[in-house]
Amino acid sequence: MNSTSRMRPLAELSSQVRSRIVGVLADIDDTITSDGRLTAAAYMALERLYAAGIMVIPVTGRPAGWCDHIARMWPVDAVIGENGAFWMRYDGKAKRLRTVFVGQPPADRQSRIEAIAAEILAAVPGCALASDQFCRVADLAIDFCEDVAPLPRASVDAIVQRMEAAGMRAKVSSIHVNGWFGDYDKLSTTRRMQAEEFGISLENPVERERWIFVGDSPNDVPMFGFFPNSVGVANVLDFADRLEATPAWITGARSGAGFVELAEALLAARKA
């Protein structure tokens, strides 16, 4: 049986389970957003979850510059950025942004990132430095389909291989290949942040079942494998043959519309 065939329709997730969910951890690109845009419906879903007392924490590969904005401006409780390089939490009453960086980066990190970027751009035709690279603090993002014509899988794999050969950890999202120096990822930072910021131990299986992670691509695999109630928006099937672990549930709709579908399901269970 193909691993993706084990994903069950979100509509089959029982109201009893949905009513116990206390928080949503969510990828951003092609999970909350659709075709590179944050729709009004998806943002309203964030607002409604937050207003209902369901914690909302984006867990993204997007850069520090974006995350500063998200932590301050979006209806979220915190945000994890650059695939786990840091988390940010904004205290509206104190008007203070708390940023916690994970790991000890090499002293020459920036020069090494620049050298690896130059090597990849020269070796893999059609790729580009991600347009948001200028506001990243910890990783290298190579664009293979956001602002460039989509590259074939072989080219994406070549980018991954060159990052790994240079000692980076590399992950493929729906738009970028991200590479960084360090052992962290989305999951390890999520577990640490939950413990340090909110006093929540995700090592406790009962607590873990009260959280949902929703995502769409290979860099979400650690989260899919850890959370028993993980959800993939429908476009996760685009990466069916690249997922070492799959979500338990799948929405009927793609991208942001799938996120709205999940939010509606959780809110309906709360009302019931």
QUIBEL-V366948 format. One record per residue. N is the residue number from 1. D_CENTER is the distance of its C-alpha to the mean C-alpha in Angstrom with 1 decimal. Layout:
# QUIBEL-V366948
N&D_CENTER / N&D_CENTER
This chain:
# QUIBEL-V366948
1&27.2 / 2&24.1 / 3&21.0 / 4&19.4 / 5&22.6 / 6&21.7 / 7&19.0 / 8&20.9 / 9&20.9 / 10&19.2 / 11&22.7 / 12&24.0 / 13&22.0 / 14&24.8 / 15&25.4 / 16&26.3 / 17&22.9 / 18&21.1 / 19&23.5 / 20&22.5 / 21&18.8 / 22&18.4 / 23&14.8 / 24&11.5 / 25&8.1 / 26&5.8 / 27&3.0 / 28&5.7 / 29&7.5 / 30&9.7 / 31&8.3 / 32&9.7 / 33&11.5 / 34&14.3 / 35&15.8 / 36&14.4 / 37&15.7 / 38&14.8 / 39&17.6 / 40&19.9 / 41&19.3 / 42&15.5 / 43&16.2 / 44&19.1 / 45&17.1 / 46&15.1 / 47&18.6 / 48&20.2 / 49&17.8 / 50&18.2 / 51&22.0 / 52&22.3 / 53&21.3 / 54&18.0 / 55&15.6 / 56&12.4 / 57&9.7 / 58&6.6 / 59&4.0 / 60&3.5 / 61&5.9 / 62&8.4 / 63&11.6 / 64&13.7 / 65&15.8 / 66&13.3 / 67&12.0 / 68&15.7 / 69&16.2 / 70&13.4 / 71&14.7 / 72&18.2 / 73&18.2 / 74&15.7 / 75&16.6 / 76&14.1 / 77&15.1 / 78&12.9 / 79&9.8 / 80&8.1 / 81&8.1 / 82&8.9 / 83&6.9 / 84&9.1 / 85&12.1 / 86&12.7 / 87&12.3 / 88&14.3 / 89&16.3 / 90&19.0 / 91&22.3 / 92&23.9 / 93&27.3 / 94&27.6 / 95&25.9 / 96&24.1 / 97&20.6 / 98&19.8 / 99&17.7 / 100&17.4 / 101&16.9 / 102&16.3 / 103&18.9 / 104&21.9 / 105&21.3 / 106&24.4 / 107&26.8 / 108&26.8 / 109&23.0 / 110&23.3 / 111&26.3 / 112&24.8 / 113&21.7 / 114&24.2 / 115&26.3 / 116&23.7 / 117&22.4 / 118&26.1 / 119&26.7 / 120&23.8 / 121&24.8 / 122&28.4 / 123&27.7 / 124&25.3 / 125&26.9 / 126&24.8 / 127&21.7 / 128&21.1 / 129&19.6 / 130&16.6 / 131&18.2 / 132&16.0 / 133&17.0 / 134&19.7 / 135&17.5 / 136&15.6 / 137&17.0 / 138&15.8 / 139&14.6 / 140&15.9 / 141&14.2 / 142&16.4 / 143&16.3 / 144&17.4 / 145&17.2 / 146&16.0 / 147&19.4 / 148&21.3 / 149&22.8 / 150&20.6 / 151&21.5 / 152&22.6 / 153&20.8 / 154&23.4 / 155&22.5 / 156&18.8 / 157&20.0 / 158&22.5 / 159&19.9 / 160&18.1 / 161&21.6 / 162&22.8 / 163&19.9 / 164&20.6 / 165&24.3 / 166&23.9 / 167&22.4 / 168&18.8 / 169&15.9 / 170&14.3 / 171&11.2 / 172&11.1 / 173&8.5 / 174&10.2 / 175&12.0 / 176&12.2 / 177&13.1 / 178&11.9 / 179&14.5 / 180&15.4 / 181&18.2 / 182&17.5 / 183&16.7 / 184&13.5 / 185&10.0 / 186&6.9 / 187&9.6 / 188&12.6 / 189&11.5 / 190&10.5 / 191&13.9 / 192&15.7 / 193&14.5 / 194&15.5 / 195&18.8 / 196&19.7 / 197&18.7 / 198&19.4 / 199&21.6 / 200&19.5 / 201&19.9 / 202&17.4 / 203&20.0 / 204&22.0 / 205&21.5 / 206&22.8 / 207&20.3 / 208&17.4 / 209&18.6 / 210&18.4 / 211&14.6 / 212&12.5 / 213&8.9 / 214&8.1 / 215&6.3 / 216&8.3 / 217&8.6 / 218&9.9 / 219&7.3 / 220&6.1 / 221&9.8 / 222&10.4 / 223&8.8 / 224&10.8 / 225&13.7 / 226&13.8 / 227&13.6 / 228&16.7 / 229&15.7 / 230&12.3 / 231&12.1 / 232&11.4 / 233&12.3 / 234&15.4 / 235&14.2 / 236&12.6 / 237&16.3 / 238&16.3 / 239&14.9 / 240&17.2 / 241&19.0 / 242&16.2 / 243&14.6 / 244&16.1 / 245&14.9 / 246&14.4 / 247&13.4 / 248&16.6 / 249&16.6 / 250&16.0 / 251&16.7 / 252&19.6 / 253&18.1 / 254&15.6 / 255&12.6 / 256&13.3 / 257&16.5 / 258&14.8 / 259&12.8 / 260&16.3 / 261&17.8 / 262&15.8 / 263&16.6 / 264&20.2 / 265&20.5 / 266&19.5 / 267&21.8 / 268&24.6 / 269&24.6 / 270&24.9 / 271&27.8 / 272&29.5
